[in-house]
Amino acid sequence: MDLERLKARAAEIAEKETKDLLSRTSGSEQLYQRAIKTLPSGVVSNFQAGDPYPIYLERGKGSSVWDVDGTEYKDFHGGFGVNVVGHAHPKIVEALEKAAKNAIHFAVTTPDTIALAEAICERFQLEQMRFVNSGTEATMDAIRVARAATGRDKIIKMEGSYHGHHDSVLFSVVPEADVLDMRFNTGGEGDRAWYTTQPTSKGIPHALWDTVIVVPFNDAAAVDQALADNAGEVAAVILEPVMMNIGIVEPKPGYLQALRDTCEKHGAVLIYDEVKCGGTIAYGGTTERYGVKPHLAAYAKAIGGGSTIGAFGGEARFMEWVGKGAAQQGTFNGNPLSSAAGLAALTQVLTKDAYDHLAKLGTQLSEGCDRAIAENGIPAHTVDLGAKGCVSYRSEPLTNYRDFLETTPDLYWASYPWMVNRGIFMTPGDEEQWTLSVQHTDEDIQRYVNAFGEFCQELSS
Ligand SMILES: Cc1ncc(COP(=O)(O)O)c(C=O)c1O
């Protein structure tokens, strides 16, 4: 079926399914009316906002969540990549109960905090690490340490990537197509000069624009060139080794090693942002899956077993700067509750065997979706990476942000209410992915595959 007909069909499906969704979520609508009085947009993070209102959840158990209207869904949203342990996992609940009775907060390092640091260093092959409370703080502190160690200000980041909401990195995060010079998106050498740094938020100081250099993902030569053009000025190259905010984009073979080599050559620090990849794509994150170590890496989300956490670490020659003048502190860093939940998650739940289970489920899910895509001629593909995966509405895999601009979001926006109406709780946005948990079962996966298969049939009918 041609794309224009598919888009028209998608618009019909989206209209009908959205109407159904709104008609059975009156509890969410009422809560939204209450929430907007105290919370801008009725939510606690801009990423949670919904149109016309978000679905508010009340409870989770195993692989299910319940909204405030009492409807049960299978959870494939996974708290934006956090809930790899699933909901109310007995080991996590036990650890939290015990910790709450012992110590909710000291602002003093505890034995559990040290044990968790050891578990993180072992699993991700870090020499040293420090705790923070979010992914934002993790990338912020890793960049500070890189700047302290090198005595340089500039950083290089990939076009389209998100690294949290601190000022240094809020540039060219999914920039609108009309600010990019698309004439030069041909993959040739001459293109690189046209990657410009665009602020993503109001309120970012102008002084910072000149400290961020934007290059395309999966182009090590562009990084090498930027480092040469800014010789002696670049502190760090920061990237999500697998881009996970435009669907999923894998690094090409050799790309990560080439980045490491060029950073070594130019005296810059290679920082992986593993906030999403770390606890999801393999037991040992990117270093295990793709075999290339960064100098520093940032973690958060899944490593806390659902609790508030962040961490960064890597080579001791860089980490030692936190003891030599690079500010790294925080009242709640490594607090007893997060440490207990994280320790239970990493040592008792997210074991090596757990990643085999997640990989098996992920492959079942992506293969099931691939079959439906092929049988119905939908311009889409799937990506399958352990607990993470997605359907991306473009036939060919993406290599960088500009490929994402060639996807067809209309198809996603028809699939979203369709899936939610069939009991599959999804992230609201085509830039996101599914997150599987150790508590998901074959039946949960089949339910997703069935709902998606029916969607593809409906779309192509
Ligand atoms: C790759 C990446 N880095 C950093 C962050 C920021 O993490 P947090 O929301 O915990 O501050 C996110 C959040 O989604 C992320 O996906």
The ligand as a Tripos MOL2 file, in Angstrom:
@<TRIPOS>MOLECULE
LIG
   16    16     1     0     0
SMALL
NO_CHARGES

@<TRIPOS>ATOM
      1 C1         20.2610    8.6680   27.6520 C.3       1 LIG1
      2 C2         19.7390    9.4560   28.7980 C.ar      1 LIG1
      3 N1         20.5970   10.1960   29.5300 N.ar      1 LIG1
      4 C3         20.1890   10.9090   30.5830 C.ar      1 LIG1
      5 C4         18.8650   10.9150   30.9540 C.ar      1 LIG1
      6 C5         18.4270   11.7190   32.1360 C.3       1 LIG1
      7 O1         18.0950   10.8690   33.1700 O.3       1 LIG1
      8 P1         17.1320   11.3870   34.3470 P.3       1 LIG1
      9 O2         15.7700   11.5300   33.7410 O.co2     1 LIG1
     10 O3         17.2310   10.3110   35.3800 O.co2     1 LIG1
     11 O4         17.6750   12.6790   34.8100 O.co2     1 LIG1
     12 C6         17.9380   10.1630   30.2270 C.ar      1 LIG1
     13 C7         16.5090   10.1580   30.6030 C.2       1 LIG1
     14 O5         15.6550    9.6690   29.9230 O.2       1 LIG1
     15 C8         18.3910    9.4230   29.1230 C.ar      1 LIG1
     16 O6         17.5430    8.6890   28.3880 O.3       1 LIG1
@<TRIPOS>BOND
     1     1     2 1
     2     2     3 ar
     3     2    15 ar
     4     3     4 ar
     5     4     5 ar
     6     5     6 1
     7     5    12 ar
     8     6     7 1
     9     7     8 1
    10     8     9 2
    11     8    10 1
    12     8    11 1
    13    12    13 1
    14    12    15 ar
    15    13    14 2
    16    15    16 1
@<TRIPOS>SUBSTRUCTURE
     1 LIG1         1 GROUP 0 **** ****
